[in-house]
């Protein structure tokens, strides 16, 4: 009993110290946001929408959403090409929207050229500022004197992020020097529109001229322009040359074929770097194959002049960062993306990179806010039903077991305190959220717990019926009751465990609560009910079998104990009677 009382005190104290005094509620009780995702066919993959890919997408989206600290999020398929995502209240809906809709196709592409994100004015005689020379050395004749553009971050043992392009990169020649070991060549056009170098284009000058025109017309400062560029870049092959916008829309890029892909990233994490003042960064760990490719790529890029010594980290067709490599190859299989991240943005990026790319592209077909009003009404009805059930159990115990009902009610109270405090602490601990099925599991647990007490009480009463007094009856009845209780609770826990494993969504909440309360039932019976009965057996009210104790031998039909009496030798007068 000391152990169980110390546990109650510790859990209650932990609840108040943590600042959480009520359980975290699920979407049906607290409300939240519901997303409907519609899968769409990708170019070159007409049969991509199938059961396997949909189930894979469900698993990835569920891990991403739960990576935000959300639990009890429901992610399940509906029909052939729809996925329903229900997220409880308390989660940033905008952040969750980005997580569930992001395909997370990651590529590391070399930068061919970059300018500001605005549409390039069509002025034939306009002159870029500062001017660019492409005599083969790729040096700037502006203020930088051949050095890296001002304000452009660099990457040596890490990859530093920059979401904006340096003005000194405007007007650079658009050539086919896509790979990092090729120097830019040819003379730039005097206009701000980059021109191709037909001599180095494997596809011919027409494709390069078309690309140059598209680059000039691309306006990344508008939402429509960024969306169109992102969709086209995301659907391009890794070997294609693409146009892309920065996430903020303040820069646009011509990017070469991908040298490293997101599948080469083994893990990603958001870390706060305080030593160099970098702030929040995203740390990437490459696998063995990715480490070699990344080291080779960065080693080649470091030989180039800006902007062609930079590589763009492209996520779903948008440039997350475009770090510059200046100090040799980045080896060791680890890189760092930094530059202007907040905690949320760094965690979002690390989250999608850690859990992988979705096998399909999705559009958010519908987004609705779920009200907690209906769930609240159902909860009230459920609590009323639970209160009625508990009252009936108590009435039955009082009528049938009389004084023993106090033991049962005290044990139920201890079980309720333990269940409540643990549920409260599991909210911030593992993200457990209490939903309606979980409440049902707790109500069902009342019957399971009461059943354990009844088994023990009946074993004690059986011993009394056989003529034993209460104290030995309590001790002799316990081993038999203990075996029955353990077998019964094991079956209940096994059912809850199987239900939790094979189901999803709200049903898991029922299974989790049922399994938790079953384990607590064992703890309460062993550590509270049995010791309490041992103590009460020493009290005259129970020990002497008071009529209201529930242990009255006469009411139980006890058999008098068999005793041998030594009788006197019968005399002559008693012989006939004897």
Buried (B, 14 or more C-beta within 10 A) or exposed (E): BEEBEEBBEEBBEBBEEEEBEEBBBBBBBBBBBBBBBBBEEBEEEEEBBBEEBBEBBBEBBBBBBBBBEBBBBBBEBEEEBBBBBBBBBBBBBEBBBBBBBBBBBBBBBBBBBBBBBBBBEEEEEBEBEBBBBBEEEBBBEBEBEEBBBEEBBBBBEBBBBBBBBBBBBBBBBBBBBBBBEBBBBBEBBBBBBBBBBBEBBEEEBEBBBEBBEEBBEBBBBBEEBBEBBBEBBBBBEEEBBBBBBBBBBBBBBBBBBBBBBBEBBBEBBBBEBEEEEBBBBBBBBBBEEBBBBBBBBBBBBBBBBBBBBBBBBBBBBBBBBBBBBBEBBBBEBBBBBBBBBEEBBBBBBBBBBBBBBBBBBBEEEEBEEBEBEEBBEBBEEBEEEBEEBBEEBBEBBBEEBBBBBBBBBBBBEBBBBBBBBBBBBBBEEEBBBBBBBBBBBBBBBBEBBBBBBBBBBBBBBBBBBEEBBBBEBBBBBBEBBBEBBBEBBEEBBEBBBEBBEEBEBBBBBBBBBBBBBBBBBBBBBBBBBBBBBBEBBEEEEBBEBBEEBBBBBEBBEBEEEEEEEEEEEEEEEEEEEE
